[in-house]
Every structure is written in structure tokens, then in C-alpha cells.
């Protein structure tokens, strides 16, 4: 069995963050491990409080995993301050980590800022150069570049500019656009347009976490990057189609829908 590590924040509601990543890994047949960077008090309605872990505790978690267990891929999600970012980057370099997927989580769906503005430069300077792929949505791409990304026509240019910051590949996600859901993948040479019909299910909590962790899972399983992205998008599409309500707000995507379809629930 392949192994994947998620480095991210904890979502007490279970729809995003560490919890979504581990569910994705399990659904895709990958052994999941976790390094928690922050604890959030959140549910389907919103994020109410965030408590960051001490960087030394983040380092200790990374050291404990790499000193004992093989890591085939790493997904990095919510990292809320520059000190934690620098510690993660230093530890991953020390352990020679590869196949790193960076999801630059900055703001929750409810509007709660999850990355301090002053930490954006640290993310760009420390984590992007380690990334096999970085997966920003349009608002996150705008934060990384310091200017708005003008719809689909600006996504290719944004992908090229973020690639120039050091990431080996960039997937700019167009979920915030109207019409069909279009993502743009740039691998340093080719631009690949990935389009899917827009789904009407509003239970989409954890989509960004799910896509990036699915990419990491497929890379861990030996897929080439383009194939990993395509298969992760296919998985996410099914998870959104089968998303369900669990509270008063935006429900989560359904990570185990395929097991239910086979009668294995």
C-alpha cells in the first residue's frame, strides 16, 4: 500500500482540512498520515475560532512520521503563519520529501481568513519551490500574484506567473467562474484545459482539500502528473454529485460514494 501525508488544519465539522484529506486517502486506497498545523472550531455554517500549533510541535510531527514511515506523497493545506511555513519547508527539505502538492488555502467559504496576509510571501518563497504542483483557485491565484485574475482568459497567464515563482506545475481552478467548470494546468511546457459541466449540488464543503489530496493520492500510487490531476477531478466530480447535507449550512462532498454505489456501505 502507498502512503500519503497531509499537513493541514483540523476541521471539527469533518468536511475539510485534515479530515477531508484522510477520507480522500482512504477512499482512494492510500494509507493516510497527518501533521496538524492548526485546530479550527468550524461546522457547515462557518469558522468560528482558529488556534495555531507551535512550530516545534509541527516539526515534531513531521520528524515522527518520516523517521518511521515511508512517505510517497505530501499534501500541504492550511498553514496559517510564516513561522509554521518556514518550519514545514525546512523539515521537508531535511527529510528529502518529494511529490509535494501545495493547496494554498487562504480564506474559508464563509469568509474567515485562514492565512495571515504577511505569510503569503513566506508561502511563495518557501513552499512553492518545493511543490510538484500548486492548486490555487482564482482568489488564491490573485493573492499570490498581487492582482486579479480576469476570468478564464487570465488563467493561463496566472498559471505561467505562479510557475515562475518556483512550482514545477500549476493548476489554476476556475470553480469561481460562471458556466462550465474550467481548470488550467501548466506543467512548465504545455497548457492543458480541463473542463467539466458545472454541477448543481450546493454541498461543496471541502472541494479544494479533496482535489489536492486526491492528486497526492494518485501521485503516490504512481500516476504521472496529468493523469493524477484528471483522475482526481473525476473523483471530485463524483464526490460533489453525491454531496449531502449534514447541518444547517454547506454540506460536505461525499468521499465514499463509490462504496455506496457498490453496496459496500
C-alpha positions as CSV (number, residue, x, y, z in Angstrom):
1,X,0.0,0.0,0.0
2,X,1.2,3.5,-0.8
3,X,1.4,6.2,1.9
4,X,0.4,9.9,1.7
5,X,0.9,12.6,4.3
6,X,-1.4,15.6,4.8
7,X,0.0,18.7,6.5
8,X,-3.0,21.0,7.2
9,X,-5.5,22.3,9.8
10,X,-8.2,20.3,11.6
11,X,-11.9,20.9,10.7
12,X,-14.0,19.9,13.7
13,X,-17.0,19.6,11.3
14,X,-15.2,16.9,9.3
15,X,-15.9,18.4,5.9
16,X,-12.5,20.0,5.0
17,X,-8.9,20.1,6.2
18,X,-7.2,17.1,7.7
19,X,-10.4,15.2,8.0
20,X,-11.3,15.6,4.3
21,X,-7.8,14.6,3.3
22,X,-7.7,11.4,5.3
23,X,-11.2,10.5,4.0
24,X,-9.9,11.0,0.4
25,X,-6.8,9.0,1.0
26,X,-8.9,6.1,2.4
27,X,-11.4,6.2,-0.4
28,X,-8.6,6.0,-3.0
29,X,-6.8,3.1,-1.3
30,X,-3.8,5.1,0.2
31,X,-2.6,4.9,3.8
32,X,-3.0,8.4,5.2
33,X,-0.9,10.2,7.8
34,X,-1.3,13.7,9.2
35,X,0.5,16.7,10.6
36,X,-1.8,19.2,12.2
37,X,-0.9,22.8,11.8
38,X,-3.9,24.4,13.5
39,X,-7.2,23.5,15.2
40,X,-10.3,25.2,13.9
41,X,-13.7,25.4,15.5
42,X,-16.0,25.1,12.5
43,X,-19.1,23.4,11.1
44,X,-21.2,23.7,7.9
45,X,-22.1,27.3,8.8
46,X,-18.6,28.8,9.2
47,X,-15.3,29.0,11.0
48,X,-15.5,30.4,14.5
49,X,-12.1,30.2,16.0
50,X,-8.6,29.1,15.0
51,X,-5.7,28.0,17.3
52,X,-2.3,27.6,15.7
53,X,0.0,24.9,16.9
54,X,3.6,25.7,18.0
55,X,6.0,25.3,15.0
56,X,8.1,23.0,17.2
57,X,5.1,20.7,17.5
58,X,4.6,20.8,13.8
59,X,8.3,19.8,13.3
60,X,8.0,17.0,15.9
61,X,5.0,15.5,14.0
62,X,6.9,15.6,10.7
63,X,10.0,14.1,12.3
64,X,8.0,11.3,13.9
65,X,6.4,10.3,10.6
66,X,9.5,10.5,8.3
67,X,11.7,8.7,10.8
68,X,9.5,5.7,10.8
69,X,7.1,5.5,7.8
70,X,7.8,5.8,4.1
71,X,6.0,8.9,2.6
72,X,5.1,8.5,-1.1
73,X,3.4,12.0,-1.5
74,X,2.7,15.0,0.7
75,X,-0.3,17.4,0.5
76,X,0.1,20.8,2.2
77,X,-3.1,22.6,3.0
78,X,-3.9,25.2,5.7
79,X,-0.7,26.8,7.0
80,X,-1.6,30.0,8.8
81,X,1.6,31.9,9.6
82,X,5.1,32.4,8.3
83,X,6.9,30.7,11.1
84,X,5.0,27.5,10.6
85,X,5.5,27.7,6.8
86,X,9.3,28.1,7.3
87,X,9.4,25.2,9.7
88,X,7.4,22.9,7.3
89,X,9.7,23.8,4.4
90,X,12.9,23.2,6.4
91,X,11.7,19.9,7.7
92,X,10.6,18.6,4.3
93,X,13.9,19.7,2.8
94,X,15.7,17.9,5.7
95,X,13.9,14.7,5.0
96,X,14.1,14.9,1.2
97,X,10.4,14.8,0.7
98,X,9.1,14.5,-2.9
99,X,5.8,14.6,-4.7
100,X,4.6,17.6,-2.8
101,X,1.1,19.1,-3.6
102,X,0.5,22.6,-2.2
103,X,-3.1,23.8,-1.8
104,X,-2.7,27.5,-0.8
105,X,-5.7,27.7,1.5
106,X,-6.3,31.3,2.4
107,X,-9.9,32.0,3.0
108,X,-12.8,29.7,4.0
109,X,-16.0,29.6,2.1
110,X,-17.6,31.5,5.0
111,X,-15.1,34.3,4.5
112,X,-12.8,33.6,7.5
113,X,-9.1,34.3,6.6
114,X,-7.0,31.2,7.3
115,X,-3.6,32.5,6.1
116,X,-2.2,35.7,7.6
117,X,-1.6,38.2,4.8
118,X,2.0,38.7,5.9
119,X,2.6,34.9,5.5
120,X,1.8,34.9,1.7
121,X,5.4,35.9,0.9
122,X,6.7,33.0,3.0
123,X,4.4,30.6,1.2
124,X,5.7,31.9,-2.1
125,X,9.3,31.8,-1.1
126,X,9.4,28.6,1.0
127,X,6.7,26.2,-0.2
128,X,6.1,26.9,-3.9
129,X,9.7,25.9,-4.8
130,X,9.1,22.5,-3.2
131,X,5.9,21.9,-5.0
132,X,5.4,19.3,-7.7
133,X,2.1,21.1,-8.2
134,X,0.3,24.0,-6.6
135,X,-3.5,24.2,-6.9
136,X,-4.9,27.8,-6.3
137,X,-8.4,28.8,-7.1
138,X,-8.9,32.2,-8.7
139,X,-9.0,34.3,-5.4
140,X,-5.9,32.4,-4.2
141,X,-4.1,33.0,-7.5
142,X,-4.9,36.7,-7.2
143,X,-3.4,36.8,-3.7
144,X,-0.2,35.0,-4.9
145,X,0.2,37.4,-7.8
146,X,-1.0,40.6,-6.2
147,X,-3.6,41.3,-8.9
148,X,-7.0,40.0,-10.0
149,X,-7.1,37.1,-12.5
150,X,-9.6,38.2,-15.1
151,X,-11.6,35.1,-15.7
152,X,-10.7,32.2,-17.9
153,X,-8.7,34.4,-20.3
154,X,-6.3,35.2,-17.5
155,X,-5.9,31.8,-16.0
156,X,-3.2,30.6,-18.4
157,X,-1.2,33.8,-17.7
158,X,-1.7,33.3,-14.0
159,X,-0.5,29.7,-14.2
160,X,2.6,30.8,-16.0
161,X,3.4,33.5,-13.5
162,X,2.9,31.2,-10.5
163,X,5.1,28.6,-12.2
164,X,7.8,31.3,-12.4
165,X,7.7,31.5,-8.6
166,X,9.2,28.0,-8.4
167,X,6.4,25.4,-8.6
168,X,7.0,22.7,-11.1
169,X,3.4,22.6,-12.2
170,X,0.3,24.8,-11.5
171,X,-3.4,24.0,-11.6
172,X,-5.5,27.2,-11.6
173,X,-9.0,26.2,-10.7
174,X,-11.9,28.0,-12.2
175,X,-14.7,27.0,-9.9
176,X,-15.5,30.6,-9.1
177,X,-16.4,31.3,-12.7
178,X,-19.9,31.1,-14.3
179,X,-20.7,28.4,-16.8
180,X,-18.7,25.2,-17.2
181,X,-16.1,24.4,-14.6
182,X,-12.7,25.0,-16.3
183,X,-9.3,24.4,-14.7
184,X,-6.0,25.2,-16.4
185,X,-2.9,23.0,-15.9
186,X,0.5,24.3,-16.8
187,X,3.4,21.9,-16.4
188,X,6.2,24.2,-17.5
189,X,5.8,23.3,-21.1
190,X,2.2,22.6,-22.0
191,X,-1.1,24.3,-21.1
192,X,-3.9,21.8,-20.6
193,X,-7.5,23.0,-20.4
194,X,-9.7,20.7,-18.2
195,X,-13.4,21.3,-18.4
196,X,-16.4,19.7,-16.7
197,X,-20.1,20.6,-16.7
198,X,-21.0,22.7,-13.7
199,X,-22.8,20.7,-11.1
200,X,-25.9,22.0,-9.3
201,X,-25.3,20.4,-5.9
202,X,-24.5,23.1,-3.3
203,X,-23.0,20.7,-0.8
204,X,-19.4,21.5,-1.8
205,X,-17.6,22.0,1.5
206,X,-14.1,20.6,1.2
207,X,-13.8,20.6,-2.6
208,X,-10.3,22.2,-2.6
209,X,-8.9,20.0,0.1
210,X,-10.4,16.9,-1.6
211,X,-9.0,17.7,-5.1
212,X,-5.5,18.4,-3.8
213,X,-5.4,15.3,-1.6
214,X,-6.8,13.2,-4.4
215,X,-3.9,14.4,-6.7
216,X,-1.4,13.5,-3.9
217,X,-3.0,10.1,-3.6
218,X,-2.9,9.3,-7.3
219,X,0.7,10.5,-7.5
220,X,1.6,8.3,-4.5
221,X,0.0,5.4,-6.5
222,X,2.4,6.1,-9.4
223,X,0.3,8.2,-11.7
224,X,2.0,10.8,-13.9
225,X,1.0,14.4,-13.0
226,X,-1.5,14.9,-15.8
227,X,-3.1,11.6,-15.2
228,X,-3.2,12.2,-11.4
229,X,-5.0,15.6,-12.0
230,X,-7.5,14.1,-14.4
231,X,-8.3,11.2,-12.1
232,X,-8.6,13.5,-9.1
233,X,-11.0,15.7,-11.0
234,X,-13.1,12.7,-11.9
235,X,-13.2,11.6,-8.3
236,X,-14.1,15.1,-7.1
237,X,-16.9,15.3,-9.7
238,X,-18.5,12.1,-8.3
239,X,-18.0,13.3,-4.7
240,X,-19.7,16.6,-5.5
241,X,-22.6,14.9,-7.3
242,X,-23.2,12.8,-4.2
243,X,-22.6,15.5,-1.6
244,X,-25.2,15.6,1.2
245,X,-26.5,17.9,3.9
246,X,-25.3,17.2,7.5
247,X,-26.1,20.5,9.1
248,X,-27.6,23.9,8.6
249,X,-25.1,25.2,6.1
250,X,-23.0,24.0,3.1
251,X,-22.6,20.2,3.4
252,X,-19.5,18.2,2.5
253,X,-18.6,16.3,-0.6
254,X,-19.2,12.6,-0.4
255,X,-15.9,10.8,-0.2
256,X,-17.3,7.2,-0.1
257,X,-20.0,7.5,-2.7
258,X,-18.4,4.7,-4.8
259,X,-18.6,2.3,-1.9
260,X,-22.3,3.1,-1.6
261,X,-22.8,2.6,-5.3
262,X,-21.3,-0.9,-5.0
263,X,-23.4,-1.8,-1.9
264,X,-20.3,-1.8,0.4
265,X,-21.5,0.7,2.9
